[in-house]
């Protein structure tokens, strides 16, 4: 295999000393994959470690009984399969080719053997694997925090309700009222209240609380806000009321939700 090809393809490969690049080149062979081909499947043993040189692939992860969640991409110059050095050979993600893909690959056992003998390579790939794992964790953490507990009806909404929903979505962080939203929608408060419940399946107040609680979960998970900060950031001015609404919608209080985030990494490992 041509060192120049890999050197041009991968900034990561360029960062390695020439001696370490030669060590990798000795065991790598070109392999082609079709569109929809699977570079690896979650929970299955990894047979090879590779470096993509053409085409693109998408990375997915199943966790907690959910479907396949997109957690990243593999582009030319990216290694794949190197997470195996943290997982005892198990794949924690699935990688599916979006295009026809060409990759230089080496057998898993050759890869592990080189890491054991060459400390520089071992440190390099372990650091790379931890960075990838952290990115996956962040994506899944956001998914866990932002799963919306409601869904808009799969029908065309009346124009007034679309206006009302758009206004709520853009202003829920401050103390808006039904009368204010009705004015923006061009209706009386009583008429909007009836039409909103008919169209959305629940009241204006319930929808407003759902928006606020969903955003509060995001702020606690992604922005690391504490319960009080999240409470006031999404439009509540009473922490006790916020806690009561949170428990009603989520089945736990916000402090319990915040604590559960600390166990997300453990949940990921249990899920895979």
C-alpha positions, 0 to 999 in steps of 0.5 A: 500500500502507498504511504502517500495515499494514506498520508494525503487521506488522513490528518490523523495518519499524518500526525503519526511518526513515520516509523509508526505509519510503516508499522500500520501499513504492513498489515493494511489491505484495500477493501471495497464495500457497496452502498448499504454495506455494513462496516460493523454491527453493534454488539458483534465482534469486530473483525477489522480496523480500518481507515476510510479513503473514499465514500461516506458511512453513517454511525448508529447506536441502539440503546435503552430499547430505542431504535437506531439513533444516528450518532456520527459519520465516517468520512475519508481520512477517519479510522473506524473500529478503533473503539474496540480497544476499549470494548474487548472487541465488541462493536458499540455502534453500527456503521453503514455505508452511505456511498460505495466505500473504499477502506484500508483495513487490518485484522483486529488481532494484528491491530491489538498486537501492534498496540501492545508492542508500540506504546505510541500507537496504543496511546494514540488510538486509546485517546482517539477512542475516548474522544469518539466515545465522549461524542457518542455519549453527548449525542445519546445524553441529548436524546435522553434529555430531549425526548419530547413527551408529546407529538403534534397531531399528524394532520393539518392544523387550523391556521389559527392553531398553527399561529398559536403553536408557533407563538408558544414555541417562541415565547414559552420562556416568559409568562405568556397567557392564553389571552396573549396567545389568542390575540396573536392567533386572531381569536377570543381566548375561549374560542382558542381554548376550545379549538386548541384542545380539539386540534392538539388533544390537550389544553393550551396550559398542558402544551405550554408546560410540556414545552417548558419541561422538555427545554428544562431537561435539555438545559439540565443535561446539555448546559449543566444547569441546576434545577433552580436555574432551569426552572427560571430559564424556561418561564417558571417563577416558582421552584415548587410549582416547577417541581410539581409539574415536572413530576406530573409529566415525567414521573420523577422530580427534576432533582432525580432527573438531574442525578440520573444523568450522572448514570448515563454512561453506565446506562450506555454500557448496559444497553450495549 
